[in-house]
């Protein structure tokens, strides 16, 4: 199971422990609220019900494996929210999905219309098209009980050999990316769906897919400021609801006095305090920060999923950590 195991023994002969136990239980619940978990199947599994009911997990992510038809999908999200409600959750679940459109869409025809992706929209040169498609996406997601979208992509497609971003990005021009991302954020937000821009601080200039390894971007901080960070800076200035961090290492963002072979130089941004400082302190971002999936090899193969979860929390400013399944295989 994903999560932390905390064993508490409440003994009646030690009443002075009661407040300690209650406090620890509250802390455990608060920690579990930070987890975003996935599961297999078209109905809520017993594992996911347990995580919501017993451990008070606060967010669920859906994939193509969870979608069969329109009626089934709505029944699924309703059942997840009902489980949370009857389990005493103080607020509803965040139910999220990656509905970028184009190449990455978890809800496909005939369940929902196939909509153009970011590069197709970017090719039109008109950001109003991005707004229209994002609005339609929000309408679709909301009708299925999904309230969070891990989109839009704010990565600048600056590396032609990039195996994971490519057409998922609107452009190789940072200002263009920022303009289209801004329109997508507006369309989703006005439609009642929380947008989450990704993959901070920018996954566009890599030749390694972080699903299968840890990419290292060797650009200087000035180069990052002139390219990768441009769309994110605009999204933050315009009040985006959430930002997803990437499993990419950027040696230039840390202390320049630290040697290049220091372990901190190979920390993925999702686990790196220096990366989060750019968001929180430099950009003054006060919204939700979400890690990319901790089962990706950018974390799993380097630090391990369980240890990566602890490291993400120790960074101090990560609000949600993502895991794709209810078990580690």
C-alpha positions in Angstrom: 0.0 0.0 0.0 1.0 3.5 -0.6 1.4 5.7 2.5 2.9 5.8 5.9 2.2 3.2 8.6 1.8 4.7 12.0 1.0 2.3 14.9 -0.6 3.9 17.9 -1.6 2.1 21.1 -4.3 3.9 23.0 -4.1 2.5 26.5 -6.7 3.5 29.1 -4.2 3.1 31.9 -2.1 5.9 30.4 -4.5 8.8 30.0 -1.7 11.3 29.6 -1.0 9.6 26.2 -4.4 10.4 24.9 -3.6 13.9 23.6 -0.4 12.6 22.1 -2.2 9.9 20.3 -5.0 12.2 19.0 -2.3 14.7 17.8 -0.4 11.9 16.0 -3.6 10.6 14.4 -4.4 14.1 13.2 -0.9 14.4 11.7 -1.2 11.0 10.0 -4.5 12.1 8.4 -3.0 15.4 7.3 -0.1 13.5 5.7 -2.4 11.1 3.9 -4.4 14.0 2.5 -1.3 14.9 0.5 -1.3 11.7 -1.5 -2.7 11.3 -5.0 -3.3 7.7 -5.8 -4.5 5.6 -8.7 -6.0 2.2 -9.0 -7.0 -0.4 -11.6 -10.5 -1.1 -12.8 -13.7 0.5 -13.8 -15.2 0.4 -10.3 -13.7 1.6 -7.0 -11.4 -1.2 -5.8 -11.2 -2.2 -2.1 -7.7 -0.8 -2.0 -8.8 2.6 -3.0 -11.8 2.5 -0.7 -9.5 1.7 2.2 -7.1 4.5 1.3 -10.0 7.0 1.3 -12.0 5.6 4.2 -9.2 4.5 6.6 -6.2 6.6 5.7 -8.2 9.7 4.5 -6.3 10.0 1.2 -7.5 13.3 -0.4 -6.9 12.9 -4.1 -7.4 10.2 -6.8 -6.0 10.2 -10.3 -7.8 8.4 -13.2 -6.2 6.8 -16.2 -7.5 5.2 -19.4 -7.6 1.9 -17.5 -10.5 3.4 -15.4 -12.6 4.5 -18.3 -15.1 2.2 -20.1 -18.1 4.3 -21.0 -19.8 7.6 -20.0 -22.2 6.1 -17.5 -19.6 4.0 -15.8 -17.1 6.9 -15.5 -19.7 9.2 -13.8 -20.8 6.4 -11.5 -17.1 5.8 -10.6 -16.4 9.4 -9.6 -19.7 9.6 -7.7 -18.8 6.5 -5.8 -15.4 7.8 -4.9 -16.9 11.1 -3.6 -19.5 9.1 -1.6 -16.8 7.0 0.0 -15.1 10.2 1.1 -18.3 11.8 2.4 -19.4 8.7 4.4 -15.8 8.4 5.8 -16.0 11.9 7.3 -13.8 13.8 4.9 -14.2 17.5 5.6 -14.1 18.3 1.9 -14.6 16.4 -1.4 -11.8 14.5 -3.1 -9.6 16.0 -5.8 -10.4 13.7 -8.7 -7.8 14.3 -11.4 -6.8 13.2 -14.9 -4.3 13.9 -17.6 -6.6 15.3 -20.3 -4.1 17.3 -22.3 -5.9 16.4 -25.6 -4.1 15.4 -28.7 -1.5 12.7 -27.9 -2.4 12.4 -24.2 -6.0 12.0 -23.5 -7.4 9.5 -20.9 -11.0 9.9 -22.0 -11.2 9.0 -25.7 -13.9 8.5 -28.3 -16.6 7.3 -28.1 -16.8 8.4 -24.5 -15.8 12.0 -25.4 -14.7 13.8 -28.5 -11.1 13.8 -29.6 -9.9 17.4 -29.3 -6.7 18.9 -30.8 -3.5 18.9 -28.7 -1.3 21.9 -27.8 1.0 21.9 -30.9 -2.0 21.7 -33.2 -3.4 24.7 -31.4 -0.1 26.5 -31.4 0.1 26.0 -35.2 -3.0 28.1 -35.6 -1.3 31.1 -34.1 -4.5 32.1 -32.3 -4.6 31.6 -28.6 -8.4 32.0 -28.7 -8.5 28.5 -30.1 -6.7 27.2 -27.0 -9.2 28.9 -24.8 -12.1 27.4 -26.7 -10.7 23.9 -26.5 -9.8 24.2 -22.9 -13.4 25.4 -22.1 -14.8 22.3 -24.0 -12.4 20.1 -22.0 -13.6 21.6 -18.7 -17.2 21.0 -19.7 -16.4 17.4 -20.5 -14.4 16.7 -17.3 -17.0 18.4 -15.1 -19.8 16.4 -16.6 -17.9 13.3 -15.5 -17.2 14.5 -11.9 -13.6 15.3 -12.5 -12.5 18.5 -10.9 -8.7 18.7 -11.7 -6.8 18.4 -14.9 -3.0 17.8 -15.0 -2.7 20.2 -18.0 -1.7 22.4 -19.7 1.8 21.6 -20.8 4.0 24.6 -20.1 7.2 23.0 -21.4 9.0 24.7 -24.3 9.7 22.2 -27.1 13.3 23.3 -27.5 14.9 19.9 -28.0 13.9 18.2 -31.3 15.0 14.8 -29.9 12.8 15.1 -26.8 11.1 11.7 -26.5 8.3 12.7 -24.1 7.2 16.3 -24.8 7.2 17.0 -28.5 3.7 17.8 -29.8 2.4 18.0 -26.3 3.9 21.5 -26.2 2.4 24.5 -28.1 5.7 25.7 -29.5 9.5 26.0 -29.3 9.1 29.7 -28.5 8.7 30.4 -24.8 6.6 33.5 -25.3 4.2 31.6 -27.5 4.0 28.8 -25.0 3.2 31.2 -22.3 0.4 32.8 -24.4 -1.3 29.5 -25.2 -0.9 28.1 -21.7 -2.5 31.3 -20.3 -5.5 30.8 -22.6 -5.8 27.1 -21.6 -5.6 28.0 -17.9 -8.4 30.5 -18.3 -10.6 28.1 -20.2 -10.2 25.3 -17.7 -10.6 27.6 -14.6 -13.7 29.4 -16.0 -15.2 26.0 -16.7 -14.8 25.0 -13.0 -11.8 22.7 -13.4 -8.5 23.2 -11.6 -5.7 23.5 -14.1 -2.2 22.2 -13.2 0.6 23.4 -15.4 3.5 21.1 -15.9 6.4 20.1 -15.8 8.2 22.7 -13.7 10.8 24.0 -14.2 10.6 22.8 -17.8 10.9 19.3 -19.4 11.3 20.6 -23.0 15.1 20.5 -23.4 15.7 16.9 -22.5 16.6 13.8 -24.6 15.6 11.4 -21.8 12.1 10.5 -20.8 11.8 10.8 -17.0 9.5 7.8 -17.0 12.6 5.8 -17.8 15.5 7.7 -16.3 16.6 11.0 -14.8 17.2 13.7 -17.4 19.8 16.3 -16.6 19.5 19.8 -18.0 22.9 21.5 -18.1 21.6 25.0 -19.0 22.8 28.0 -16.9 20.3 29.7 -14.7 20.2 32.7 -17.1 19.3 30.3 -19.9 16.5 28.8 -17.9 15.2 32.3 -17.1 15.2 33.1 -20.8 13.4 30.0 -21.9 12.0 27.2 -19.6 10.8 29.5 -16.8 9.0 32.0 -19.1 5.7 30.2 -19.4 5.6 29.2 -15.7 6.3 32.7 -14.6 3.3 34.0 -16.6 1.1 31.2 -15.3 2.0 32.0 -11.7 1.5 35.7 -12.3 -2.0 34.9 -13.6 -2.9 32.8 -10.6 -2.8 29.2 -11.8 -4.3 26.8 -9.3 -1.6 24.2 -9.3 1.9 23.5 -10.6 3.4 20.0 -11.2 7.1 19.5 -10.6 9.3 17.4 -12.9 11.8 14.6 -12.2 14.6 16.4 -13.9 18.0 17.5 -12.5 19.2 21.0 -13.1 22.7 21.5 -11.5 22.7 25.2 -12.2 19.9 26.1 -9.9 21.8 25.2 -6.7 24.6 26.8 -4.8 27.4 27.6 -7.4 30.0 27.0 -4.7 29.0 23.4 -4.4 31.1 21.0 -6.4 29.5 19.4 -9.5 29.9 15.9 -8.1 27.8 16.8 -5.0 24.7 14.6 -4.6 22.5 17.7 -4.5 23.4 18.4 -8.2 21.5 15.3 -9.2 18.4 15.8 -7.2 15.2 15.9 -9.4 13.4 19.2 -9.2 10.5 17.4 -7.5 12.7 16.6 -4.5 15.0 19.7 -4.7 14.5 22.6 -2.3 16.3 24.9 -4.7 13.7 24.3 -7.4 10.8 24.8 -5.1 12.4 28.1 -3.9 12.2 29.4 -7.4 8.4 28.9 -7.3 7.7 30.0 -3.7 10.3 32.7 -3.1 11.2 34.1 -6.5 7.9 33.8 -8.3 5.9 34.3 -5.0 3.7 31.3 -5.9 1.3 30.4 -3.1 -0.9 27.8 -4.8 -0.7 24.0 -4.8 2.5 22.2 -5.9 2.1 18.6 -7.1 4.9 16.2 -7.8 5.0 14.1 -11.0 4.3 10.4 -10.4 6.8 8.9 -7.9 6.7 5.6 -9.7 8.5 7.1 -12.7 12.1 6.0 -12.9 13.3 9.5 -12.6 12.6 8.9 -8.9 12.0 5.2 -8.4 15.3 4.1 -10.0 17.4 6.7 -8.3 15.9 7.2 -4.8 13.0 4.7 -4.6 9.3 5.6 -4.6 8.9 5.3 -0.8 12.1 7.3 0.0 11.1 9.8 -2.7 7.8 10.4 -1.0 9.6 11.3 2.2 12.0 13.5 0.4 9.2 15.4 -1.4 7.6 16.1 2.0 10.9 17.2 3.5 11.2 19.8 0.8 8.5 21.5 2.8 6.5 23.2 0.1 5.1 20.3 -1.9 1.4 20.0 -1.3 0.6 16.7 -3.0 2.7 13.7 -4.1 1.5 11.5 -6.8 1.6 7.7 -7.1 0.0 5.9 -10.0 -1.1 2.6 -8.4 -2.3 1.5 -5.0 0.7 -0.8 -4.6 4.4 -0.8 -5.4 5.2 -3.8 -7.5 
